[in-house]
Amino acid sequence: MLNRVDPPWIRWIGAPLIALGALIVAWGARSLGPNLTPGTEPLPNATLVINGAYAYARHPIYAGAVLLLTGYTLAWSNWTLTLLAGFSALQFFKAKAGREEEWLEARFPRYAAYRLHVRRMVL
């Protein structure tokens, strides 16, 4: 098969990427607590979260999702899909993060200073 990753042990690299991605997503969601929303606009009663996972990355849930998806496609042994899925997910979440940051900066005056000290994503 053209895209098959051989030897098979290389596919097992996908498993820790899946696990790490899932842990980062869970840590980010837990750090957000009641501020978690699927959209880009903060909830009306939201507070600015800069601790927990958000002390290390401004968008840890997005970073975790990119790792999880990349690991999943690698585990299925398809290099082309791995690269395409990882790159596509990264571009999607970068765009979503950009819009979200506009809302956060408009809502929370402290966000501008936070942006200077914490990377957008670890990736």
C-alpha positions, -999 to 999 in steps of 0.1 A, spaced: 0 0 0 14 34 -10 7 52 23 13 23 46 37 31 75 61 3 79 75 -12 101 43 -16 121 59 -3 153 59 32 138 21 32 138 22 27 176 36 63 178 1 73 171 -12 59 204 8 82 227 -2 112 205 -38 102 208 -34 98 246 -15 131 250 -40 150 228 -69 136 248 -53 146 281 -46 181 269 -81 185 257 -95 173 290 -71 195 310 -81 225 289 -118 218 294 -113 213 331 -93 245 334 -121 264 316 -148 249 338 -181 268 334 -165 291 308 -163 263 282 -183 270 250 -182 254 216 -183 287 199 -158 316 196 -177 342 216 -172 340 254 -203 333 275 -220 364 289 -209 356 325 -174 342 315 -142 351 333 -108 352 318 -90 319 326 -52 322 327 -43 293 350 -42 255 346 -36 245 310 -41 282 300 -9 292 318 10 273 291 -11 278 260 -39 302 251 -57 274 232 -48 241 248 -80 224 237 -72 232 200 -36 220 204 -48 187 220 -73 182 192 -46 186 166 -24 160 184 -53 136 188 -63 138 152 -27 135 140 -21 105 162 -53 88 151 -44 90 115 -9 79 121 -22 49 140 -42 39 109 -9 39 90 -16 65 64 12 92 61 -8 112 35 -39 114 57 -17 121 88 -1 151 72 -33 163 56 -54 159 88 -28 174 110 -22 204 88 -59 210 81 -68 208 118 -40 232 127 -51 257 101 -88 254 112 -80 259 148 -56 288 141 -84 306 123 -109 298 150 -84 310 177 -79 342 158 -116 350 159 -119 339 195 -90 362 205 -108 392 190 -138 385 213 -115 379 243 -95 410 238 -127 431 234 -143 415 266 -112 413 289 -88 442 290 -61 419 306 -61 396 276 -37 418 256 -10 414 284 -18 377 286 -12 373 249 23 387 252 34 361 278 16 329 267 19 312 233 -12 306 212 -7 269 209 22 247 220 24 232 185 
